[in-house]
Amino acid sequence: MTRVPLLDIPATYPEILKDVEEAVSEVIRSGHFILGPKVGELEEKIADYCGTGFAVGVSSGTDALLISLMACGIGPGDEVITTPFTFFATAGCISRTGGRPVFVDIDPETFNIDPALLKDSITDNTRAIIPVHLYGQCADMEAVSKIAKDSNLTIIEDAAQAIGSEFKNKRAGLMGDFGCFSFFPTKNLGGFGDGGMVTTRSENNLEKLKTLRVHGSNPKYYHKIVGGNFRLDTLQAAVILAKLKYLEGWNDKRRENAQRYSTLFEQQGLLDHIQIPREGFPKHTFNQYVIRVEKRRDVLKNFLQSKNIATEIYYPLPLHLQECFKDLRYRSGQFPVAEKAAREVLALPVSHEVTPQQQEYVVETIKEFFQ
């Protein structure tokens, strides 16, 4: 075993290359490079896959969040509740609308927003909640939805890492007013560049999203609102369409890899040194397999790197401590669970390309570290 990359995208090419090349060639011959039939076809298939009825292709997962916030009218003076332990885009998009991110601490086992803390953060200015399905595991949407309904709040699911994951037989993207997905190349369903999708069950939301996607123009060149250039490239839609039929198999393989890791760690007697992921609800899609290392996380990461095993820390600094959010006046220690997670989490290679032999090498190397 010479190396174990965190993600080995080219390893999938033998499986998908014929389908992708045919799809890309079709787009090139068609001359439709922005939106067009392929985008419409992808929108229909994603809406059907998620069970939402409608979907709108956009330029990235970040823009999926931003356009959803714009569609529900978030602006200056509005508060949106979310988690401090997620990728920056979740809170960054709230700020870009002029709204104020309001953070709530996370559950220590799932890393998702803790619903028990939501009510105390709701004020007269609260307009929406963005639960994040972190690492591919759905947040507790039953509890979140009840709180949102009681307070008349919009739910925007950040499902960027969670396409295909489920909460009690409901797929990510179906349980909120909007569901936001990313097709960044490292995702379970990734394109060959940036791309995103917003799902919704509301025809009214659908029309808002479509209008906002093209600078607020409806009809063309006539603008009642200000939108943005949030269009999904046709080439990206074609690539994602070609890969979509493989998604369920790839997600199943990630689950198998995750279970193998957990079994190997238990067999090797490592559970006194690390904490393995807990699947709170069935159908975790393991965009990341994240262990917790209470002591010497960074030393372990460097040791694995010396053995040619790639890992990553998602995320080393919670959002409430980011310099750009200092005007929000949060302080260190205010969200202790998120801060502890930031000190302890370590993502291991788990994608469908990872082999059992590579996983055995990873676990053996971790055991070597702790001996």
Contacts in CASP RR format, 6 or more apart in sequence:
PFRMAT RR
TARGET T0000
AUTHOR 0000-0000-0000
METHOD contacts of the structure
MODEL  1
MTRVPLLDIPATYPEILKDVEEAVSEVIRSGHFILGPKVGELEEKIADYC
GTGFAVGVSSGTDALLISLMACGIGPGDEVITTPFTFFATAGCISRTGGR
PVFVDIDPETFNIDPALLKDSITDNTRAIIPVHLYGQCADMEAVSKIAKD
SNLTIIEDAAQAIGSEFKNKRAGLMGDFGCFSFFPTKNLGGFGDGGMVTT
RSENNLEKLKTLRVHGSNPKYYHKIVGGNFRLDTLQAAVILAKLKYLEGW
NDKRRENAQRYSTLFEQQGLLDHIQIPREGFPKHTFNQYVIRVEKRRDVL
KNFLQSKNIATEIYYPLPLHLQECFKDLRYRSGQFPVAEKAAREVLALPV
SHEVTPQQQEYVVETIKEFFQ
1 357 0 8 1.000
1 358 0 8 1.000
1 361 0 8 1.000
2 308 0 8 1.000
3 308 0 8 1.000
3 309 0 8 1.000
3 310 0 8 1.000
4 308 0 8 1.000
4 309 0 8 1.000
4 310 0 8 1.000
4 349 0 8 1.000
4 354 0 8 1.000
4 358 0 8 1.000
4 361 0 8 1.000
4 362 0 8 1.000
5 310 0 8 1.000
5 349 0 8 1.000
6 310 0 8 1.000
6 311 0 8 1.000
6 312 0 8 1.000
6 347 0 8 1.000
6 349 0 8 1.000
6 351 0 8 1.000
7 186 0 8 1.000
7 349 0 8 1.000
7 351 0 8 1.000
7 353 0 8 1.000
8 351 0 8 1.000
8 353 0 8 1.000
8 354 0 8 1.000
9 185 0 8 1.000
9 186 0 8 1.000
9 353 0 8 1.000
11 353 0 8 1.000
12 352 0 8 1.000
12 353 0 8 1.000
15 246 0 8 1.000
16 242 0 8 1.000
16 243 0 8 1.000
16 246 0 8 1.000
19 242 0 8 1.000
19 243 0 8 1.000
19 245 0 8 1.000
20 192 0 8 1.000
20 238 0 8 1.000
20 239 0 8 1.000
20 242 0 8 1.000
20 243 0 8 1.000
22 242 0 8 1.000
23 38 0 8 1.000
23 238 0 8 1.000
23 239 0 8 1.000
23 241 0 8 1.000
23 242 0 8 1.000
24 235 0 8 1.000
24 238 0 8 1.000
24 239 0 8 1.000
26 38 0 8 1.000
26 238 0 8 1.000
27 33 0 8 1.000
27 38 0 8 1.000
27 234 0 8 1.000
27 235 0 8 1.000
27 238 0 8 1.000
30 37 0 8 1.000
30 234 0 8 1.000
32 38 0 8 1.000
32 234 0 8 1.000
33 233 0 8 1.000
33 234 0 8 1.000
33 235 0 8 1.000
34 231 0 8 1.000
34 233 0 8 1.000
34 234 0 8 1.000
35 231 0 8 1.000
35 232 0 8 1.000
35 234 0 8 1.000
36 234 0 8 1.000
38 234 0 8 1.000
38 237 0 8 1.000
38 238 0 8 1.000
38 241 0 8 1.000
39 57 0 8 1.000
39 232 0 8 1.000
39 234 0 8 1.000
39 237 0 8 1.000
40 237 0 8 1.000
41 237 0 8 1.000
41 241 0 8 1.000
42 55 0 8 1.000
42 57 0 8 1.000
42 197 0 8 1.000
42 232 0 8 1.000
42 237 0 8 1.000
42 240 0 8 1.000
42 241 0 8 1.000
42 244 0 8 1.000
43 54 0 8 1.000
43 55 0 8 1.000
43 56 0 8 1.000
43 57 0 8 1.000
43 197 0 8 1.000
44 55 0 8 1.000
45 241 0 8 1.000
45 244 0 8 1.000
46 55 0 8 1.000
46 181 0 8 1.000
46 197 0 8 1.000
46 199 0 8 1.000
46 244 0 8 1.000
47 53 0 8 1.000
47 54 0 8 1.000
47 55 0 8 1.000
47 199 0 8 1.000
49 164 0 8 1.000
49 171 0 8 1.000
49 244 0 8 1.000
50 164 0 8 1.000
50 171 0 8 1.000
50 172 0 8 1.000
50 173 0 8 1.000
50 174 0 8 1.000
50 179 0 8 1.000
50 199 0 8 1.000
51 171 0 8 1.000
51 174 0 8 1.000
51 199 0 8 1.000
52 173 0 8 1.000
52 174 0 8 1.000
52 179 0 8 1.000
52 199 0 8 1.000
52 200 0 8 1.000
52 201 0 8 1.000
53 199 0 8 1.000
53 200 0 8 1.000
53 201 0 8 1.000
54 199 0 8 1.000
54 200 0 8 1.000
54 201 0 8 1.000
54 202 0 8 1.000
54 203 0 8 1.000
54 205 0 8 1.000
54 206 0 8 1.000
55 197 0 8 1.000
55 198 0 8 1.000
55 199 0 8 1.000
55 200 0 8 1.000
56 67 0 8 1.000
56 197 0 8 1.000
56 198 0 8 1.000
56 200 0 8 1.000
56 206 0 8 1.000
56 209 0 8 1.000
56 210 0 8 1.000
56 213 0 8 1.000
57 64 0 8 1.000
57 195 0 8 1.000
57 196 0 8 1.000
57 197 0 8 1.000
57 198 0 8 1.000
57 213 0 8 1.000
57 231 0 8 1.000
57 232 0 8 1.000
57 237 0 8 1.000
58 64 0 8 1.000
58 67 0 8 1.000
58 195 0 8 1.000
58 196 0 8 1.000
58 197 0 8 1.000
58 198 0 8 1.000
58 209 0 8 1.000
58 213 0 8 1.000
58 230 0 8 1.000
58 231 0 8 1.000
58 232 0 8 1.000
59 194 0 8 1.000
59 195 0 8 1.000
59 196 0 8 1.000
59 229 0 8 1.000
59 230 0 8 1.000
59 231 0 8 1.000
59 232 0 8 1.000
59 233 0 8 1.000
60 182 0 8 1.000
60 184 0 8 1.000
60 194 0 8 1.000
60 195 0 8 1.000
60 196 0 8 1.000
61 89 0 8 1.000
61 160 0 8 1.000
61 180 0 8 1.000
61 181 0 8 1.000
61 182 0 8 1.000
61 183 0 8 1.000
61 184 0 8 1.000
61 194 0 8 1.000
61 195 0 8 1.000
61 196 0 8 1.000
61 197 0 8 1.000
62 89 0 8 1.000
62 93 0 8 1.000
62 182 0 8 1.000
63 196 0 8 1.000
63 230 0 8 1.000
64 160 0 8 1.000
64 179 0 8 1.000
64 180 0 8 1.000
64 181 0 8 1.000
64 182 0 8 1.000
64 196 0 8 1.000
64 197 0 8 1.000
64 198 0 8 1.000
65 89 0 8 1.000
65 90 0 8 1.000
65 93 0 8 1.000
65 130 0 8 1.000
65 156 0 8 1.000
65 158 0 8 1.000
65 160 0 8 1.000
65 180 0 8 1.000
66 93 0 8 1.000
66 96 0 8 1.000
66 97 0 8 1.000
66 230 0 8 1.000
67 198 0 8 1.000
67 209 0 8 1.000
67 212 0 8 1.000
67 213 0 8 1.000
67 227 0 8 1.000
67 228 0 8 1.000
67 230 0 8 1.000
68 156 0 8 1.000
68 178 0 8 1.000
68 179 0 8 1.000
68 180 0 8 1.000
68 198 0 8 1.000
68 209 0 8 1.000
69 80 0 8 1.000
69 93 0 8 1.000
69 94 0 8 1.000
69 97 0 8 1.000
69 128 0 8 1.000
69 156 0 8 1.000
70 97 0 8 1.000
70 212 0 8 1.000
70 227 0 8 1.000
71 178 0 8 1.000
71 205 0 8 1.000
71 208 0 8 1.000
71 209 0 8 1.000
71 212 0 8 1.000
72 127 0 8 1.000
72 128 0 8 1.000
72 154 0 8 1.000
72 156 0 8 1.000
72 177 0 8 1.000
72 178 0 8 1.000
73 97 0 8 1.000
73 127 0 8 1.000
74 80 0 8 1.000
74 94 0 8 1.000
74 97 0 8 1.000
74 98 0 8 1.000
74 99 0 8 1.000
74 127 0 8 1.000
74 128 0 8 1.000
75 97 0 8 1.000
75 98 0 8 1.000
75 99 0 8 1.000
76 98 0 8 1.000
76 99 0 8 1.000
77 98 0 8 1.000
77 99 0 8 1.000
77 100 0 8 1.000
77 125 0 8 1.000
78 97 0 8 1.000
78 98 0 8 1.000
78 99 0 8 1.000
78 100 0 8 1.000
78 125 0 8 1.000
78 126 0 8 1.000
78 127 0 8 1.000
78 128 0 8 1.000
79 99 0 8 1.000
79 100 0 8 1.000
79 101 0 8 1.000
79 102 0 8 1.000
79 123 0 8 1.000
79 125 0 8 1.000
79 126 0 8 1.000
79 127 0 8 1.000
80 94 0 8 1.000
80 99 0 8 1.000
80 100 0 8 1.000
80 101 0 8 1.000
80 102 0 8 1.000
80 126 0 8 1.000
80 127 0 8 1.000
80 128 0 8 1.000
80 129 0 8 1.000
80 130 0 8 1.000
80 156 0 8 1.000
81 102 0 8 1.000
81 103 0 8 1.000
81 104 0 8 1.000
81 113 0 8 1.000
81 118 0 8 1.000
81 121 0 8 1.000
81 122 0 8 1.000
81 126 0 8 1.000
81 128 0 8 1.000
81 129 0 8 1.000
81 130 0 8 1.000
82 90 0 8 1.000
82 91 0 8 1.000
82 94 0 8 1.000
82 101 0 8 1.000
82 102 0 8 1.000
82 103 0 8 1.000
82 104 0 8 1.000
82 113 0 8 1.000
82 129 0 8 1.000
82 130 0 8 1.000
82 131 0 8 1.000
82 132 0 8 1.000
82 158 0 8 1.000
83 90 0 8 1.000
83 103 0 8 1.000
83 104 0 8 1.000
83 105 0 8 1.000
83 106 0 8 1.000
83 112 0 8 1.000
83 113 0 8 1.000
83 130 0 8 1.000
83 131 0 8 1.000
83 132 0 8 1.000
83 134 0 8 1.000
83 319 0 8 1.000
83 338 0 8 1.000
84 91 0 8 1.000
84 103 0 8 1.000
84 104 0 8 1.000
84 105 0 8 1.000
84 106 0 8 1.000
84 318 0 8 1.000
84 319 0 8 1.000
84 320 0 8 1.000
84 321 0 8 1.000
84 330 0 8 1.000
84 335 0 8 1.000
84 338 0 8 1.000
85 106 0 8 1.000
85 111 0 8 1.000
85 134 0 8 1.000
85 315 0 8 1.000
85 318 0 8 1.000
85 319 0 8 1.000
85 335 0 8 1.000
85 338 0 8 1.000
85 341 0 8 1.000
85 342 0 8 1.000
86 132 0 8 1.000
86 134 0 8 1.000
86 158 0 8 1.000
86 315 0 8 1.000
86 319 0 8 1.000
87 160 0 8 1.000
87 314 0 8 1.000
87 315 0 8 1.000
88 319 0 8 1.000
88 322 0 8 1.000
89 160 0 8 1.000
90 130 0 8 1.000
90 132 0 8 1.000
90 158 0 8 1.000
90 319 0 8 1.000
91 101 0 8 1.000
91 103 0 8 1.000
91 319 0 8 1.000
91 325 0 8 1.000
92 101 0 8 1.000
94 100 0 8 1.000
94 101 0 8 1.000
94 130 0 8 1.000
95 101 0 8 1.000
95 324 0 8 1.000
95 325 0 8 1.000
100 125 0 8 1.000
100 328 0 8 1.000
101 319 0 8 1.000
101 325 0 8 1.000
101 328 0 8 1.000
102 121 0 8 1.000
102 126 0 8 1.000
103 319 0 8 1.000
103 320 0 8 1.000
103 330 0 8 1.000
103 335 0 8 1.000
103 338 0 8 1.000
104 113 0 8 1.000
104 114 0 8 1.000
104 117 0 8 1.000
104 118 0 8 1.000
104 121 0 8 1.000
104 335 0 8 1.000
105 114 0 8 1.000
105 117 0 8 1.000
105 335 0 8 1.000
105 336 0 8 1.000
105 337 0 8 1.000
105 338 0 8 1.000
106 112 0 8 1.000
106 113 0 8 1.000
106 114 0 8 1.000
106 335 0 8 1.000
106 337 0 8 1.000
106 338 0 8 1.000
106 341 0 8 1.000
107 113 0 8 1.000
107 114 0 8 1.000
107 140 0 8 1.000
107 337 0 8 1.000
108 337 0 8 1.000
108 340 0 8 1.000
108 341 0 8 1.000
109 278 0 8 1.000
109 280 0 8 1.000
110 134 0 8 1.000
110 137 0 8 1.000
110 139 0 8 1.000
110 140 0 8 1.000
110 278 0 8 1.000
110 280 0 8 1.000
111 134 0 8 1.000
111 135 0 8 1.000
111 137 0 8 1.000
111 290 0 8 1.000
111 341 0 8 1.000
111 345 0 8 1.000
112 131 0 8 1.000
112 132 0 8 1.000
112 133 0 8 1.000
112 134 0 8 1.000
112 137 0 8 1.000
112 138 0 8 1.000
112 139 0 8 1.000
112 140 0 8 1.000
113 131 0 8 1.000
113 132 0 8 1.000
113 139 0 8 1.000
113 144 0 8 1.000
114 337 0 8 1.000
115 139 0 8 1.000
115 140 0 8 1.000
115 143 0 8 1.000
115 144 0 8 1.000
115 147 0 8 1.000
116 143 0 8 1.000
118 129 0 8 1.000
118 143 0 8 1.000
118 144 0 8 1.000
118 147 0 8 1.000
119 147 0 8 1.000
122 147 0 8 1.000
122 151 0 8 1.000
122 153 0 8 1.000
126 151 0 8 1.000
126 153 0 8 1.000
127 153 0 8 1.000
127 154 0 8 1.000
128 153 0 8 1.000
128 154 0 8 1.000
128 155 0 8 1.000
128 156 0 8 1.000
129 144 0 8 1.000
129 147 0 8 1.000
129 148 0 8 1.000
129 153 0 8 1.000
129 154 0 8 1.000
129 155 0 8 1.000
129 156 0 8 1.000
130 155 0 8 1.000
130 156 0 8 1.000
130 157 0 8 1.000
130 158 0 8 1.000
131 139 0 8 1.000
131 141 0 8 1.000
131 144 0 8 1.000
131 155 0 8 1.000
131 157 0 8 1.000
131 158 0 8 1.000
132 139 0 8 1.000
132 158 0 8 1.000
132 160 0 8 1.000
133 139 0 8 1.000
133 157 0 8 1.000
133 158 0 8 1.000
133 159 0 8 1.000
133 161 0 8 1.000
133 162 0 8 1.000
133 165 0 8 1.000
133 172 0 8 1.000
134 161 0 8 1.000
135 161 0 8 1.000
135 277 0 8 1.000
135 284 0 8 1.000
135 286 0 8 1.000
135 287 0 8 1.000
135 288 0 8 1.000
135 289 0 8 1.000
135 290 0 8 1.000
135 314 0 8 1.000
135 347 0 8 1.000
136 161 0 8 1.000
136 162 0 8 1.000
136 165 0 8 1.000
136 172 0 8 1.000
136 284 0 8 1.000
136 285 0 8 1.000
136 286 0 8 1.000
136 287 0 8 1.000
136 288 0 8 1.000
137 162 0 8 1.000
137 165 0 8 1.000
137 277 0 8 1.000
137 279 0 8 1.000
137 280 0 8 1.000
137 281 0 8 1.000
137 284 0 8 1.000
137 285 0 8 1.000
138 162 0 8 1.000
138 165 0 8 1.000
138 166 0 8 1.000
138 167 0 8 1.000
138 172 0 8 1.000
138 175 0 8 1.000
138 281 0 8 1.000
138 283 0 8 1.000
138 284 0 8 1.000
139 167 0 8 1.000
140 167 0 8 1.000
141 157 0 8 1.000
141 167 0 8 1.000
141 170 0 8 1.000
141 175 0 8 1.000
141 176 0 8 1.000
142 167 0 8 1.000
142 168 0 8 1.000
144 155 0 8 1.000
145 155 0 8 1.000
145 175 0 8 1.000
145 176 0 8 1.000
147 153 0 8 1.000
148 154 0 8 1.000
148 155 0 8 1.000
154 177 0 8 1.000
154 178 0 8 1.000
155 175 0 8 1.000
155 176 0 8 1.000
155 177 0 8 1.000
155 178 0 8 1.000
156 176 0 8 1.000
156 177 0 8 1.000
156 178 0 8 1.000
156 179 0 8 1.000
156 180 0 8 1.000
157 172 0 8 1.000
157 173 0 8 1.000
157 175 0 8 1.000
157 176 0 8 1.000
157 178 0 8 1.000
157 179 0 8 1.000
157 180 0 8 1.000
158 179 0 8 1.000
158 180 0 8 1.000
159 165 0 8 1.000
159 172 0 8 1.000
159 173 0 8 1.000
159 179 0 8 1.000
159 180 0 8 1.000
159 181 0 8 1.000
160 180 0 8 1.000
160 181 0 8 1.000
160 182 0 8 1.000
160 184 0 8 1.000
160 187 0 8 1.000
161 182 0 8 1.000
161 187 0 8 1.000
161 188 0 8 1.000
161 285 0 8 1.000
161 287 0 8 1.000
161 288 0 8 1.000
162 172 0 8 1.000
162 285 0 8 1.000
162 287 0 8 1.000
163 172 0 8 1.000
163 181 0 8 1.000
163 187 0 8 1.000
163 188 0 8 1.000
163 189 0 8 1.000
163 247 0 8 1.000
163 285 0 8 1.000
164 171 0 8 1.000
164 172 0 8 1.000
164 188 0 8 1.000
164 247 0 8 1.000
164 248 0 8 1.000
164 251 0 8 1.000
164 283 0 8 1.000
164 285 0 8 1.000
165 171 0 8 1.000
165 172 0 8 1.000
165 283 0 8 1.000
165 284 0 8 1.000
165 285 0 8 1.000
166 172 0 8 1.000
166 281 0 8 1.000
166 282 0 8 1.000
166 283 0 8 1.000
167 175 0 8 1.000
167 281 0 8 1.000
168 281 0 8 1.000
172 179 0 8 1.000
173 179 0 8 1.000
173 180 0 8 1.000
173 181 0 8 1.000
173 199 0 8 1.000
174 199 0 8 1.000
174 201 0 8 1.000
177 200 0 8 1.000
177 201 0 8 1.000
177 202 0 8 1.000
177 205 0 8 1.000
178 198 0 8 1.000
178 199 0 8 1.000
178 200 0 8 1.000
178 205 0 8 1.000
179 198 0 8 1.000
179 199 0 8 1.000
179 200 0 8 1.000
180 196 0 8 1.000
180 197 0 8 1.000
180 198 0 8 1.000
181 196 0 8 1.000
181 197 0 8 1.000
181 198 0 8 1.000
181 199 0 8 1.000
182 195 0 8 1.000
182 196 0 8 1.000
183 189 0 8 1.000
183 190 0 8 1.000
183 191 0 8 1.000
183 193 0 8 1.000
183 194 0 8 1.000
183 195 0 8 1.000
183 196 0 8 1.000
183 197 0 8 1.000
183 236 0 8 1.000
183 240 0 8 1.000
184 190 0 8 1.000
184 191 0 8 1.000
184 193 0 8 1.000
184 194 0 8 1.000
184 195 0 8 1.000
185 191 0 8 1.000
185 192 0 8 1.000
185 193 0 8 1.000
187 287 0 8 1.000
188 247 0 8 1.000
188 250 0 8 1.000
188 251 0 8 1.000
188 254 0 8 1.000
188 285 0 8 1.000
188 287 0 8 1.000
189 240 0 8 1.000
189 243 0 8 1.000
189 244 0 8 1.000
189 247 0 8 1.000
189 250 0 8 1.000
190 239 0 8 1.000
190 240 0 8 1.000
190 243 0 8 1.000
191 236 0 8 1.000
191 239 0 8 1.000
191 240 0 8 1.000
191 243 0 8 1.000
192 235 0 8 1.000
192 236 0 8 1.000
192 239 0 8 1.000
193 236 0 8 1.000
194 236 0 8 1.000
195 232 0 8 1.000
195 233 0 8 1.000
195 236 0 8 1.000
195 240 0 8 1.000
196 232 0 8 1.000
197 232 0 8 1.000
198 209 0 8 1.000
200 206 0 8 1.000
200 209 0 8 1.000
207 218 0 8 1.000
210 218 0 8 1.000
211 217 0 8 1.000
211 218 0 8 1.000
211 225 0 8 1.000
211 227 0 8 1.000
212 225 0 8 1.000
212 227 0 8 1.000
212 228 0 8 1.000
212 230 0 8 1.000
213 227 0 8 1.000
213 228 0 8 1.000
213 230 0 8 1.000
213 231 0 8 1.000
214 220 0 8 1.000
214 227 0 8 1.000
214 228 0 8 1.000
214 229 0 8 1.000
214 230 0 8 1.000
214 231 0 8 1.000
215 223 0 8 1.000
215 226 0 8 1.000
215 227 0 8 1.000
215 228 0 8 1.000
215 229 0 8 1.000
216 223 0 8 1.000
216 224 0 8 1.000
216 225 0 8 1.000
216 226 0 8 1.000
216 227 0 8 1.000
216 228 0 8 1.000
217 223 0 8 1.000
218 224 0 8 1.000
249 352 0 8 1.000
250 351 0 8 1.000
250 352 0 8 1.000
251 285 0 8 1.000
251 286 0 8 1.000
251 352 0 8 1.000
253 352 0 8 1.000
254 285 0 8 1.000
254 286 0 8 1.000
254 287 0 8 1.000
254 289 0 8 1.000
254 350 0 8 1.000
254 351 0 8 1.000
254 352 0 8 1.000
255 284 0 8 1.000
255 285 0 8 1.000
255 286 0 8 1.000
257 286 0 8 1.000
257 289 0 8 1.000
257 350 0 8 1.000
257 351 0 8 1.000
257 352 0 8 1.000
257 354 0 8 1.000
257 359 0 8 1.000
258 277 0 8 1.000
258 284 0 8 1.000
258 286 0 8 1.000
258 289 0 8 1.000
258 350 0 8 1.000
260 356 0 8 1.000
260 359 0 8 1.000
261 276 0 8 1.000
261 289 0 8 1.000
261 348 0 8 1.000
261 350 0 8 1.000
261 359 0 8 1.000
261 362 0 8 1.000
261 363 0 8 1.000
262 276 0 8 1.000
262 277 0 8 1.000
264 359 0 8 1.000
264 360 0 8 1.000
264 363 0 8 1.000
265 271 0 8 1.000
265 274 0 8 1.000
265 276 0 8 1.000
265 291 0 8 1.000
265 363 0 8 1.000
265 366 0 8 1.000
266 276 0 8 1.000
268 363 0 8 1.000
268 364 0 8 1.000
268 367 0 8 1.000
269 367 0 8 1.000
270 363 0 8 1.000
270 366 0 8 1.000
270 367 0 8 1.000
270 370 0 8 1.000
273 293 0 8 1.000
273 366 0 8 1.000
273 370 0 8 1.000
274 291 0 8 1.000
274 292 0 8 1.000
274 293 0 8 1.000
274 366 0 8 1.000
275 291 0 8 1.000
275 292 0 8 1.000
275 294 0 8 1.000
275 344 0 8 1.000
276 291 0 8 1.000
277 284 0 8 1.000
277 286 0 8 1.000
277 289 0 8 1.000
277 290 0 8 1.000
277 291 0 8 1.000
286 350 0 8 1.000
288 312 0 8 1.000
288 314 0 8 1.000
288 347 0 8 1.000
288 350 0 8 1.000
289 347 0 8 1.000
289 348 0 8 1.000
289 349 0 8 1.000
289 350 0 8 1.000
290 314 0 8 1.000
290 345 0 8 1.000
290 346 0 8 1.000
290 347 0 8 1.000
290 348 0 8 1.000
291 345 0 8 1.000
291 346 0 8 1.000
291 348 0 8 1.000
292 341 0 8 1.000
292 344 0 8 1.000
292 345 0 8 1.000
292 346 0 8 1.000
293 300 0 8 1.000
293 344 0 8 1.000
293 346 0 8 1.000
294 344 0 8 1.000
297 313 0 8 1.000
297 343 0 8 1.000
297 344 0 8 1.000
297 345 0 8 1.000
297 346 0 8 1.000
300 346 0 8 1.000
300 366 0 8 1.000
300 369 0 8 1.000
301 311 0 8 1.000
301 313 0 8 1.000
301 346 0 8 1.000
303 365 0 8 1.000
303 369 0 8 1.000
304 310 0 8 1.000
304 311 0 8 1.000
304 362 0 8 1.000
304 365 0 8 1.000
304 366 0 8 1.000
304 369 0 8 1.000
305 311 0 8 1.000
307 365 0 8 1.000
309 349 0 8 1.000
309 361 0 8 1.000
309 362 0 8 1.000
309 365 0 8 1.000
310 349 0 8 1.000
311 346 0 8 1.000
311 347 0 8 1.000
311 348 0 8 1.000
311 349 0 8 1.000
312 346 0 8 1.000
312 347 0 8 1.000
313 342 0 8 1.000
313 345 0 8 1.000
313 346 0 8 1.000
313 347 0 8 1.000
314 345 0 8 1.000
314 347 0 8 1.000
315 342 0 8 1.000
315 345 0 8 1.000
316 342 0 8 1.000
317 342 0 8 1.000
318 335 0 8 1.000
318 338 0 8 1.000
318 339 0 8 1.000
318 342 0 8 1.000
319 325 0 8 1.000
320 328 0 8 1.000
320 330 0 8 1.000
320 334 0 8 1.000
320 335 0 8 1.000
320 338 0 8 1.000
321 330 0 8 1.000
321 332 0 8 1.000
321 339 0 8 1.000
332 339 0 8 1.000
333 339 0 8 1.000
348 362 0 8 1.000
349 358 0 8 1.000
349 359 0 8 1.000
349 362 0 8 1.000
END
